[in-house]
């Protein structure tokens, strides 16, 4: 049995913190859980580019009797995602042994850091909403969302040949969600059955016009009059690429551990701060996001 040393104790502490970090992060993501996530446990640095292949389009030809097949030379599409965001949240713990002995205290320290990372990822993903230009934007600024607008969004994605099997999402702000939730056709048991009962009691819309509806506090708003850029999209409309950050240099007094789950990964670094006589923890990740298929998303303005 290996003996307990300062080195393996430090590694154990970081592993414990890392084990709590990622599940909490995933639970705070909305957009981050809906888009196409591309993760590889390969080291990268800020500014690197990730190439995401996009399937080509082929045409079905009629093969006449005695005829020959028509050879097609499709070009594999390529979407580039630049790893341009190194997001971090750092906090210090004066007495790390006390925190490890009381798990609730560790959670108290970890949650704000995790929420900060999740908010940064959500903000960056939703900032892409007003760059979807292949489909004509729907709705109007400073105007509540209606059933007709949601119906038009689903029709736009259908006409853009989004596969029927692909899940479609509608992410709106609080006002948009409230407007949809109060539509009597969707919020009354007599008209919408169990779904209407959930909208009234639980406040959850669930599925509407073939969209899974979510609300986010980070839906982009800008312009005058103030325009809210809600987004209707399929999973492959947006890509989120995440890559590993390197380990700290040996002998620098820092210990790092990776937490990776569900095509997402973060690094947890523990180091000693002599100025404050405390242990410093940094939870960070390197990522980039970009549009993969412009025609698989449509702006839904309100």
Phi, psi and omega in degrees: 000127182294145180282155180278122179235168178300324183293310182286337175292318178298317178298321180295321180296314181294321178298321179295317179294318181296323181297330179273340189288305191292315178302323178293322179296313181298326180290340180263357180271142170249289179299322181300336178267354184255332185277174178281110181265131179244111181230136173223139180281045178254145182288142178211170178228161180302134181102344177294155181246134176254127178263120181252116180291140178244125182302142180281171176257130178246158181245136177274121180257151177276119180269105180285157179300128180081359181274183181239155179292154177261111181283128179252148180240073183289147175261123178292122180290163181216126175247130182258132177240120180270129178281081188254007181232119172249093184270137180217152173223123187240139176215160180242145178237115182298315182235091186292330180294323178293320180294319180292332179284338180237095185306327180297328178291320178298318178298324180297324178282321188286320189304314179299324179293317181294317179298321180297317178295315181299319180295324179293317179297315180299316181298316181293321180292317181286342176293344179281348189304314185279005176262001174280112187237352183294325178254144181296128179303145181247162180078183181217153181300143176056031180234130182300148177291144180234168177299322181297320180295317179295319178297318179295325179294318178294321178295321180297319179289325176296314179294336177278006177065034169294127183305140181299332181281347182282133177289140181241142185234150174232114180249121186231168177277182184298319181293318179297319179296318180296319180297318179291323183292335181268357176297119185300333179292338183250345189247011178241136183299324183294339182251324185245003177064223184300323179297320178294323179295320178294321180297324182282312188274311184268345181077015184253128178282318181077244184250136184214122179053039179074008175256139165275118189263129177231156174241149181220146177280356188245018173298133186290140176225134179197173175087177177219115003294156185301122181253130176261122184263079172290165185221129171251129187200164171257163187306318185277009178288326185232141176244140175238111182258129181234135179227159180289145169265151184290161174289151175298156178297138179301143177084003181268359178085011179245143178235134183233152176217147179260143172237117186227131183198133173057049179061034175215148181208145175229162175247137176245122182243130176245132178216161181261134179251102184295334181294327182247000180053046183220164175270132178254132178244134175237123174255117183220163177208153179248123183208168173211156179221150182198164175284130176265315180226104186297326183281358179264013177219154179215135176291136176236098188273150175208000000 
